[in-house]
Amino acid sequence: MALINCVEDQRVLAQKRVPRMFYEYADGGSWTESTYHSNEKDWQSIKLKQRVGVDVSSRNTIMPMLGLDLPMPVVLGPVGLIGMHRADGEILAAKSAEEFGVPFTLSTMSICSIEDVAEHTSKPFWFQLYVMRDRDFIRRLLSRAKDANCSTLMVTIDLPILGDRYKDRRNGLSTPPKLTIKNTINLVSKPNWCFQMIKTRRRYFGNVVGHVKGVDDMTSLSDWVSGQFDPSLTWKDIEGLRMNWDRKLVIKGIMDPDDAKSAVDIGADAIVVSNHGGRQLDGTLSTVSALPAILDRVGGDTEVWVDGGIRSGQDILKAIALGARGTLLGRAYLYGLGSNGQAGVTQTLKILKRELDMSMALCGKSSLSDVDTSILYN
C-alpha cells in the first residue's frame, strides 16, 4: 500500500490509476498553462512567520461559511466529470464531505445526477450551475435542485466560451472514452478503474441525458454540450436567477473588483475569486494575486472565498490571513478520489486539516478566527 503523507502523494497515485484523458482533464490548464501553474506557485511564494512562546495547547480551526460552522473553511468545489475519475465519483465525494462536515458542490456537468447524489446522502448539498442557451433546461434543472433540497446555488460565470485546452484535444476527451487504439492501451493499464466502471450504470452526463429532448447518446450529447455555453450571458441574466432562487447564492469566477461589485449588487451571498483553475483565460493573474483588490472593494459587503492552486493546509491558512472567508478545493480532493475513492477524499480532508492546525500553531495562533496578516511576511 502506498504511503500517503500529503496531497502531492495522492496526485502521483491518481496519475497511475486514472485514465490519462480524465486525469489530464483535471490536471491541466488552457494554452501554455501559465496561469494554472501560477495559481499554485503564488501561494508558495507567500511566507509565514513562525512565532514562539505562545500557548497553543488548545486549537480551533472552525470557521463559518454562509452561516455554517465548518471544521475548517473548505468547500468541495464543483468539478465536471468526477464520475470518470472513479466510478460513481460524485456520490463518493459527497458522502465523504458529509461525513467530514464540509459542503459538497455538484457540477452541472457531473456524471452522477442531482437525484443520484440526493439518494445517497442525508444532508443538503450544493449545486453549481452553468447558465446555458437552453433556458427551459436551466429552469427545470433549478427545479430539480430545489426538489433535491440543495441549499446553495453556485453560479459559475467565467465560461461564456470554452478555453482552449490542448491536453483535452490531444486526448480526444469524451465520456465514456472512445475506444481508439491509444485510449484502449491506456485503459488496459488501469484494470481497477475499468472493473469499477463496468459495474456502474453512470457513464454519461447524468444531469443532461434523459432531461433534454433528443440528447440520449454520446454523439448528440457532445454536440449539445459544445453548443450550449452562452457568450450572451450578462449580469441581468444572473439577476434574474437571483430573483428565482430563494436560497443562498454564490457567484464563482470573479477576478476583477468591478465584477465583484456587480455580484454584490445582484445579491450574492458569497463570491469566489477564481480563474477556473487556469483553464479559461491563460496569462491572467493567479487567484491569490487578484484576491487583495477584490477584498478591498467588497470584503465588507459579502463573503469572499478563493480557489485555484490550493494544495495544502498552509495555503488555506494563507487565504484566511489575507482576509478570505473560505476556500474551495478542486484538484486536491479529485487526486484523493482518483487514488483511493471515498476514503481518498476523506484522507485529503484530514491531511489539509492537520496541516492547517499545525501551521496555525507554529504561527502562534490558537484559533483561526484570530488569524490575520500579522502571520505573513510583507
C-alpha positions in Angstrom: 0.0 0.0 0.0 1.3 3.4 -1.0 2.3 5.7 1.9 0.3 9.0 1.7 1.7 12.0 3.6 0.4 14.9 1.5 -1.8 15.9 -1.4 1.1 15.5 -3.8 1.4 11.8 -2.9 -2.2 11.4 -3.8 -1.7 13.2 -7.1 1.1 10.8 -8.0 -1.0 7.8 -7.2 -4.1 9.2 -9.0 -2.0 9.7 -12.2 -1.2 6.0 -12.1 -4.8 4.9 -11.5 -6.9 7.2 -13.6 -7.1 7.1 -17.4 -4.9 9.7 -19.0 -7.7 11.7 -20.6 -9.6 12.2 -17.4 -6.5 12.7 -15.2 -5.3 15.4 -17.6 -8.8 16.9 -17.9 -8.4 17.9 -14.3 -4.6 18.3 -14.1 -4.1 20.8 -16.8 -4.9 24.3 -18.0 -5.5 26.3 -21.2 -2.9 27.3 -23.8 0.5 27.4 -22.2 -0.9 26.6 -18.7 1.0 29.6 -17.3 -2.0 30.7 -15.1 -2.6 27.1 -14.0 1.0 26.9 -12.7 0.9 30.4 -11.3 -2.1 29.6 -9.1 0.0 27.1 -7.2 3.4 28.8 -7.2 2.0 32.1 -6.0 0.6 30.5 -2.8 4.1 29.1 -2.2 5.7 32.5 -2.6 3.8 33.8 0.4 5.8 33.3 3.6 4.5 32.6 7.1 6.0 34.0 10.3 7.0 31.4 12.9 6.3 32.6 16.4 7.2 31.0 19.8 6.4 31.5 23.5 2.7 31.4 22.9 0.2 29.0 24.5 -1.2 27.0 21.5 -2.1 23.8 23.5 -5.8 24.2 22.6 -6.5 25.0 19.0 -9.6 25.6 16.9 -9.9 25.6 13.1 -13.6 26.1 13.0 -14.8 28.9 10.8 -18.3 29.9 9.5 -19.1 29.9 5.8 -22.6 31.0 4.8 -23.6 30.6 8.4 -22.3 27.0 8.7 -19.7 26.4 11.3 -17.3 24.1 9.4 -14.4 22.1 10.9 -12.2 24.2 8.5 -13.0 26.9 5.9 -13.2 24.5 3.0 -15.9 23.6 0.4 -15.5 20.8 -2.1 -16.0 22.9 -5.2 -17.6 21.8 -8.5 -15.6 19.7 -10.9 -17.0 18.2 -14.1 -16.6 14.5 -14.9 -15.8 13.4 -11.4 -17.6 10.1 -12.1 -15.0 9.4 -14.8 -12.1 9.7 -12.3 -13.7 7.0 -10.2 -17.0 5.2 -10.8 -19.9 7.0 -9.0 -17.3 9.6 -8.1 -19.7 12.4 -7.3 -21.6 10.2 -4.8 -18.4 9.1 -3.2 -17.1 12.6 -2.8 -20.5 13.9 -1.5 -20.6 11.1 1.1 -17.0 11.9 2.3 -17.8 15.6 2.6 -21.0 14.9 4.5 -19.2 12.7 7.0 -16.4 15.2 7.4 -18.8 18.1 7.8 -18.0 20.3 4.8 -20.2 21.2 1.9 -20.0 19.3 -1.4 -20.9 21.2 -4.7 -22.3 19.1 -7.6 -21.4 20.3 -11.0 -23.9 20.8 -13.8 -21.5 18.6 -15.9 -21.4 15.7 -13.4 -21.7 12.1 -14.3 -23.9 11.3 -11.3 -27.2 13.2 -11.4 -28.7 15.5 -8.8 -31.1 12.8 -8.0 -28.3 10.2 -7.7 -26.4 12.3 -5.1 -29.6 13.1 -3.2 -30.5 9.4 -2.9 -27.1 8.6 -1.4 -26.7 11.5 1.1 -28.8 12.6 4.1 -27.8 16.3 4.3 -28.3 19.2 1.8 -25.5 19.5 -0.7 -24.8 22.5 -3.1 -25.4 22.7 -6.8 -23.3 24.5 -9.4 -24.9 26.0 -12.5 -23.7 26.9 -15.9 -26.3 29.2 -17.5 -26.7 27.6 -20.9 -28.6 28.7 -24.0 -31.4 26.3 -23.4 -33.1 28.3 -20.7 -36.0 25.9 -20.4 -33.5 23.2 -19.4 -31.9 25.6 -16.9 -35.3 26.3 -15.3 -36.0 22.6 -15.0 -32.5 22.0 -13.6 -33.0 24.5 -10.9 -36.4 22.9 -10.0 -34.7 19.6 -9.7 -32.0 21.1 -7.4 -34.7 22.5 -5.2 -36.6 19.2 -5.1 -33.3 17.5 -4.1 -33.1 20.1 -1.2 -29.9 21.7 -2.5 -29.3 24.5 0.0 -27.0 26.7 -2.1 -26.7 27.6 -5.8 -23.2 28.3 -7.1 -23.3 30.1 -10.5 -20.1 29.8 -12.5 -19.9 32.9 -14.6 -16.5 32.6 -16.3 -17.3 30.3 -19.1 -19.1 32.2 -21.9 -16.9 30.2 -24.3 -14.6 27.2 -23.6 -10.9 27.9 -23.0 -8.6 26.2 -25.4 -7.3 23.2 -23.5 -4.6 21.4 -25.6 -4.5 18.3 -23.5 -8.2 17.6 -23.9 -7.9 18.0 -27.7 -4.8 15.7 -27.8 -6.5 13.1 -25.7 -9.8 13.2 -27.6 -11.7 13.8 -24.3 -15.1 12.2 -24.3 -17.4 10.4 -21.9 -17.4 7.5 -22.0 -14.0 7.4 -23.6 -13.8 6.5 -27.3 -12.1 3.2 -27.8 -9.3 4.3 -30.1 -6.1 2.2 -30.1 -4.3 4.8 -28.0 -7.1 5.0 -25.4 -7.6 1.3 -25.3 -4.0 0.7 -24.5 -4.2 3.3 -21.7 -7.4 1.9 -20.3 -6.0 -1.7 -20.2 -3.2 -0.3 -17.9 -5.9 0.8 -15.4 -7.7 -2.5 -14.6 -9.3 -1.4 -11.3 -10.8 1.7 -13.0 -12.2 -0.5 -15.7 -13.6 -3.0 -13.3 -15.3 -0.3 -11.2 -16.7 1.4 -14.3 -18.1 -1.8 -15.7 -20.1 -2.2 -12.5 -21.8 1.2 -12.7 -24.6 2.5 -15.0 -23.4 6.1 -14.6 -21.1 6.9 -17.6 -22.8 9.9 -19.1 -23.6 13.5 -18.0 -26.4 12.5 -15.6 -27.9 15.9 -15.3 -28.4 16.1 -19.1 -29.1 12.7 -20.6 -32.8 12.0 -20.5 -33.6 15.6 -19.5 -33.0 17.3 -22.8 -35.1 16.3 -25.9 -33.0 14.3 -28.3 -30.0 14.0 -26.1 -29.7 10.3 -25.4 -26.4 9.1 -26.9 -22.7 10.1 -26.9 -22.7 11.9 -30.3 -25.8 14.0 -29.7 -24.7 14.8 -26.1 -21.2 16.0 -27.3 -22.8 18.2 -29.9 -25.3 19.7 -27.4 -22.8 20.5 -24.7 -20.3 22.1 -27.1 -23.1 24.5 -28.4 -24.7 25.3 -25.0 -22.2 27.7 -23.3 -23.7 31.1 -23.7 -21.5 34.1 -24.7 -24.5 36.4 -24.4 -24.8 35.9 -20.7 -24.9 39.2 -18.7 -25.4 40.4 -15.1 -29.1 40.9 -16.0 -29.4 37.2 -16.5 -27.7 36.5 -13.2 -30.1 39.0 -11.5 -33.0 37.0 -12.9 -31.6 33.8 -11.4 -31.2 35.6 -8.0 -34.9 36.6 -8.2 -35.9 33.0 -8.9 -33.6 31.3 -6.4 -34.8 31.8 -2.8 -31.8 30.1 -1.1 -28.1 31.0 -0.8 -26.4 32.2 -4.0 -22.7 32.1 -4.6 -21.1 33.6 -7.8 -17.9 31.9 -8.9 -15.4 33.1 -11.4 -14.6 36.6 -10.2 -11.2 38.1 -11.0 -11.9 41.9 -11.1 -13.1 44.2 -8.4 -15.8 45.8 -10.6 -17.2 42.3 -11.4 -17.1 41.6 -7.6 -19.2 44.7 -7.0 -21.7 43.6 -9.7 -22.1 40.3 -7.9 -22.7 42.1 -4.6 -25.2 44.4 -6.3 -27.4 41.5 -7.5 -27.5 40.0 -4.0 -24.7 37.3 -4.0 -24.3 35.8 -0.5 -20.7 35.0 -1.4 -18.3 35.3 -4.3 -15.4 33.0 -5.3 -12.2 34.6 -6.6 -11.5 32.1 -9.3 -9.9 31.8 -12.8 -11.4 28.3 -13.4 -8.2 26.7 -12.2 -6.3 28.3 -15.1 -8.5 26.5 -17.6 -10.1 29.6 -19.2 -8.0 32.7 -19.8 -4.3 31.9 -19.8 -1.9 34.6 -19.0 -4.1 36.3 -16.4 -3.4 36.8 -12.6 -3.3 33.9 -10.2 -6.3 33.9 -7.8 -4.2 34.9 -4.8 -2.8 37.8 -6.7 -6.3 39.0 -7.6 -7.7 38.5 -4.1 -6.4 41.6 -2.2 -8.0 44.2 -4.6 -11.3 42.3 -4.5 -11.3 42.2 -0.7 -10.6 45.9 -0.6 -13.6 46.5 -2.9 -16.3 44.2 -1.4 -14.8 42.4 1.6 -17.1 44.2 3.9 -20.2 43.6 1.9 -20.2 39.8 1.2 -18.1 36.7 2.0 -15.1 36.4 -0.3 -13.7 33.0 -1.0 -10.9 31.8 -3.2 -9.9 28.7 -5.1 -7.1 27.8 -7.5 -3.8 26.1 -6.6 -4.7 25.2 -3.0 -2.8 22.0 -2.2 -2.1 22.3 1.5 -3.4 23.4 4.8 -0.8 26.2 4.7 -2.5 27.5 1.5 -5.8 27.6 3.4 -4.1 29.4 6.3 -2.6 32.0 4.0 -6.0 32.6 2.3 -7.6 33.3 5.7 -4.7 35.5 6.7 -5.2 37.6 3.6 -8.8 38.1 4.5 -10.7 35.5 2.6 -13.6 33.9 4.5 -13.2 30.4 2.9 -11.6 28.3 0.2 -12.8 25.9 -2.5 -11.0 22.7 -3.3 -11.0 21.1 -6.8 -7.9 19.2 -7.9 -6.8 18.5 -4.3 -9.8 16.3 -3.5 -10.0 14.9 -7.0 -6.5 13.5 -6.5 -7.8 11.7 -3.4 -10.8 10.4 -5.2 -8.6 9.1 -8.1 -6.1 7.5 -5.8 -8.5 5.8 -3.3 -12.2 6.6 -3.9 -14.2 7.9 -1.0 -11.5 7.0 1.5 -9.1 9.1 -0.6 -11.3 12.2 -0.4 -11.6 11.8 3.4 -7.8 11.4 3.6 -7.4 14.6 1.6 -9.6 16.5 4.1 -7.8 15.0 7.1 -4.4 15.9 5.6 -5.4 19.5 5.0 -7.0 19.9 8.4 -3.8 18.5 10.1 -1.6 20.8 8.1 -3.8 23.8 8.8 -3.9 23.1 12.5 -0.1 22.6 12.8 0.8 25.6 10.7 -1.6 27.8 12.7 0.0 26.7 15.9 3.6 27.3 14.6 2.5 30.8 13.7 1.5 31.4 17.3 -2.3 31.3 16.8 -4.7 29.0 18.6 -7.9 30.0 16.7 -8.4 30.5 13.1 -10.7 33.5 13.9 -7.6 35.3 15.2 -5.5 34.8 12.1 -4.7 37.9 10.0 -1.9 39.4 8.0 0.3 39.6 11.1 1.3 35.9 10.4 2.6 36.8 7.0 5.8 38.5 5.9 5.2 41.6 3.8 
